[in-house]
Amino acid sequence: MAGHSKWKNIQRRKNAQDAKRGKVFMKFAKELYVAAKSGGGDPATNAALRLVIDKAKEANMPNDNIQRAINKATGNTDGAHYEEIIYEGYGPGGVAVMVSCLTDNKNRTASNVRLAFSKNSGNLGESGCVSYLFDRKGYLAISREGLDLDEDEMLLQVIEAGGEELETSDEVFEIFTDQESFFTVKENLSQAGFTFVEAEITMVPQTYTKLPEEQAAKMEKMLDMLEDDDDVQDVYHNFEEE
């Protein structure tokens, strides 16, 4: 699978987020709100909410903040109503980009996203223009530190848990599942004693695109602009980072 650079993308995003902890909590609050609004406020019966809670806790978001976002979605308190929007387009060199947003002001979000593309030799496209280049997958990353398992042994664990594919780097085992079996695979691996440094349902590129230095620099700037926007939750792309 072309998931070989997925971990690099995640590391880049995490490093940026560590420097902007308040923004991270704000984005998780929006995700919690939407998950609870659509599936109810009980994580025992709302798998999507449970996943966001786990991610928020891993980012050290206070429990009070987590519960407040859930209460806002399920209670009678007035507050912002967020809408999910996905923008699609092309970055420098034709890199495919999908921008997932949660917003209470579509005009503001569209303007900001369009600016990030246009300032960095990219352009927004129509809905569906690049989404066919991605597959919606479950993604799990397990740190290899302290694990006495080689790739073949880990592959057997993944197959037994119901996972589809395994990618291995020096730092992590990366496991890909289909969207429907993600929670089952995650639970099976948890019961087998594994813990995760990342667990999410994401968009995985079918192929990756390398860029020359100048275009790569513009692509990095575009990603920085998008990821720094409060309305942007995730940016998916097929840019192969070095």
Helices and strands as residue ranges (DSSP letters): G 3-5, H 6-18, H 21-39, H 47-58, H 63-74, E 83-90, G 92-94, E 96-103, H 106-118, E 123-124, G 131-133, E 134-143, H 151-161, E 165-168, E 172-178, G 179-181, H 182-191, E 198-205, H 213-227, E 232-237
